[in-house]
Amino acid sequence: MRIAISGAGIAGPTLAYWLARAGHVPTLIERAPALRTGGYVIDFWGLGYQVAQRMGIEAAVREAGYQVQSLRAVDAAGHRQAQVSVDAFRRATGGRYAAIARSDLAAEIYAAVANDVETVFGDTITGIDNGPASVGLTFARAPDREFDLVIGADGLHSTVRELGFGSAAGHERFLGAMVAACVVDGYRPRDELTYVTYNIPGRQVARFALRDDRTLFLFVGRCDNPVAIGHVDACLAWLHREFGGGGWECPQILAAVGRSQDLYFDTVSQIRLDRWSRGRVALVGDAAACPSLLAGEGTGLAMLEAYVLAGELHATQGRHAEAFANYERRLHSFVVEKQDSALRMVGFFAAETKLGLWLRRLGLRAAQLPPIARLLAVRAFRDELVLPDYPM
Ligand SMILES: Cc1cc2nc3c(=O)[nH]c(=O)nc-3n(C[C@H](O)[C@H](O)[C@H](O)COP(=O)(O)OP(=O)(O)OC[C@H]3O[C@@H](n4cnc5c(N)ncnc54)[C@H](O)[C@@H]3O)c2cc1C
């Protein structure tokens, strides 16, 4: 089948890889003019990590990633409040864990398909005619084209979802926080392989040292209503408003952020849909069921969904309605549970009150004790689902 995939992030190229392996002809359509760079660092583990192993990219992912040693919480004066080793977490995943820049993971996945699939960069789908025998697509730049199926892998603000499933309003659940991230050159201090966090009520800023003398900053802040995204100035204004009065390194971090070329700014939201397909249109990854950064495993879930969707299309010999139904039956409630447990993490990222901050500190201190770390890790990394085998 000719299958159009909107979005060359994590889910899109994973899906393209498995579809091509199964003998289909996928076409990736990416709005950005080239693969996106910069962004933020993710924890990559779980069933998605196993999908990466099956794609033969584990070694490349580990090489591009970082063997993070610990998470450190500091106070306004920079004094250590708690430091948790990530060893227990690494062991709980059986070593199937990497901390890696999202864009580096996306590049490794894309490298596995780049020679086998057509990719159209710098374009976007503008219309979907979801017919009984095929799907007609119109594009912002390219001429109209016909496909057998179209899959939205275009992230939290998915165009395919909007065109095929109606406006975002009913699907997006704003979780009451904004997130910003950026990478800057030459920042000091570095604290190699340590994820350093500083919290004030309702806000967290974190830094992590990257290779080539770069540093990643991640900011999460609570707010009642979403702040308009899409403008660097809006992001900078928000950062100064929320973190301008902060202690620790806030003043020098804000000064460094002002020099960054690549500022990521978005709402912390989930996507909740009863169905992930309509006719010949289906969704994967954040487009279908964004769990938000609070879940800490959106990439793994995106890869799992892409793999199972391709596998079901293969297992049903291309009977798409049956394949889409099986895909949803296998994964929908599993993913909704992940989304539900992510909601409980908002206090960890950005505790709202002094009491909340104190409890967070207490929790981190408790996690310094190996038995408690083991217990937490096993609970956090346990998956009830076994990755299905498909002969692709
Ligand atoms: C700050 C932050 C921290 C996170 N931390 C973690 C973590 O620790 N662990 C983890 O597993 N996950 C984490 N996540 C979540 C993770 O990044 C996502 O779940 C994952 O990237 C989803 O992959 P995706 O392919 O569905 O979407 P994306 O990675 O967002 O890719 C979507 C792609 O579609 C493209 N696109 C968008 N619109 C269009 C269009 N109209 N036409 C064509 N292309 C389009 C985009 O340019 C992009 O390339 C984090 C997220 C954030 C924001």
PDBQT file of the ligand as one rigid body, heavy atoms in Angstrom, charges set to zero:
ROOT
HETATM    1  C1  LIG A 401      10.211  19.077  27.471  1.00  0.00    +0.000 C 
HETATM    2  C2  LIG A 401       9.830  17.677  27.127  1.00  0.00    +0.000 A 
HETATM    3  C3  LIG A 401      10.477  16.629  27.764  1.00  0.00    +0.000 A 
HETATM    4  C4  LIG A 401      10.154  15.310  27.413  1.00  0.00    +0.000 A 
HETATM    5  N1  LIG A 401      10.799  14.298  28.044  1.00  0.00    +0.000 NA
HETATM    6  C5  LIG A 401      10.574  13.033  27.666  1.00  0.00    +0.000 A 
HETATM    7  C6  LIG A 401      11.282  11.961  28.273  1.00  0.00    +0.000 A 
HETATM    8  O1  LIG A 401      12.096  12.126  29.182  1.00  0.00    +0.000 OA
HETATM    9  N2  LIG A 401      11.059  10.714  27.793  1.00  0.00    +0.000 N 
HETATM   10  C7  LIG A 401      10.196  10.472  26.783  1.00  0.00    +0.000 A 
HETATM   11  O2  LIG A 401      10.067   9.322  26.357  1.00  0.00    +0.000 OA
HETATM   12  N3  LIG A 401       9.475  11.465  26.222  1.00  0.00    +0.000 NA
HETATM   13  C8  LIG A 401       9.638  12.733  26.633  1.00  0.00    +0.000 A 
HETATM   14  N4  LIG A 401       8.926  13.745  26.057  1.00  0.00    +0.000 N 
HETATM   15  C9  LIG A 401       7.864  13.426  25.079  1.00  0.00    +0.000 C 
HETATM   16  C10 LIG A 401       8.410  13.119  23.692  1.00  0.00    +0.000 C 
HETATM   17  O3  LIG A 401       9.268  14.136  23.227  1.00  0.00    +0.000 OA
HETATM   18  C11 LIG A 401       7.241  12.937  22.724  1.00  0.00    +0.000 C 
HETATM   19  O4  LIG A 401       6.267  12.105  23.292  1.00  0.00    +0.000 OA
HETATM   20  C12 LIG A 401       7.727  12.332  21.405  1.00  0.00    +0.000 C 
HETATM   21  O5  LIG A 401       8.641  13.193  20.784  1.00  0.00    +0.000 OA
HETATM   22  C13 LIG A 401       6.540  12.042  20.481  1.00  0.00    +0.000 C 
HETATM   23  O6  LIG A 401       6.997  11.670  19.212  1.00  0.00    +0.000 OA
HETATM   24  P1  LIG A 401       6.111  12.004  17.907  1.00  0.00    +0.000 P 
HETATM   25  O7  LIG A 401       6.881  11.481  16.748  1.00  0.00    +0.000 OA
HETATM   26  O8  LIG A 401       4.730  11.543  18.118  1.00  0.00    +0.000 OA
HETATM   27  O9  LIG A 401       6.036  13.588  17.858  1.00  0.00    +0.000 OA
HETATM   28  P2  LIG A 401       7.223  14.620  17.656  1.00  0.00    +0.000 P 
HETATM   29  O10 LIG A 401       8.494  14.086  18.189  1.00  0.00    +0.000 OA
HETATM   30  O11 LIG A 401       6.717  15.911  18.204  1.00  0.00    +0.000 OA
HETATM   31  O12 LIG A 401       7.370  14.737  16.079  1.00  0.00    +0.000 OA
HETATM   32  C14 LIG A 401       6.366  15.305  15.287  1.00  0.00    +0.000 C 
HETATM   33  C15 LIG A 401       6.973  15.709  13.948  1.00  0.00    +0.000 C 
HETATM   34  O13 LIG A 401       5.906  16.154  13.099  1.00  0.00    +0.000 OA
HETATM   35  C16 LIG A 401       6.314  17.362  12.477  1.00  0.00    +0.000 C 
HETATM   36  N5  LIG A 401       5.103  18.099  12.135  1.00  0.00    +0.000 N 
HETATM   37  C17 LIG A 401       4.313  18.830  12.938  1.00  0.00    +0.000 A 
HETATM   38  N6  LIG A 401       3.274  19.329  12.250  1.00  0.00    +0.000 NA
HETATM   39  C18 LIG A 401       3.408  18.892  10.982  1.00  0.00    +0.000 A 
HETATM   40  C19 LIG A 401       2.651  19.059   9.797  1.00  0.00    +0.000 A 
HETATM   41  N7  LIG A 401       1.531  19.798   9.773  1.00  0.00    +0.000 N 
HETATM   42  N8  LIG A 401       3.081  18.450   8.647  1.00  0.00    +0.000 NA
HETATM   43  C20 LIG A 401       4.215  17.716   8.647  1.00  0.00    +0.000 A 
HETATM   44  N9  LIG A 401       4.989  17.537   9.740  1.00  0.00    +0.000 NA
HETATM   45  C21 LIG A 401       4.577  18.116  10.894  1.00  0.00    +0.000 A 
HETATM   46  C22 LIG A 401       7.205  18.042  13.476  1.00  0.00    +0.000 C 
HETATM   47  O14 LIG A 401       8.054  18.993  12.860  1.00  0.00    +0.000 OA
HETATM   48  C23 LIG A 401       7.969  16.850  14.049  1.00  0.00    +0.000 C 
HETATM   49  O15 LIG A 401       9.106  16.552  13.274  1.00  0.00    +0.000 OA
HETATM   50  C24 LIG A 401       9.174  15.067  26.418  1.00  0.00    +0.000 A 
HETATM   51  C25 LIG A 401       8.501  16.127  25.817  1.00  0.00    +0.000 A 
HETATM   52  C26 LIG A 401       8.824  17.419  26.156  1.00  0.00    +0.000 A 
HETATM   53  C27 LIG A 401       8.090  18.548  25.511  1.00  0.00    +0.000 C 
ENDROOT
TORSDOF 0
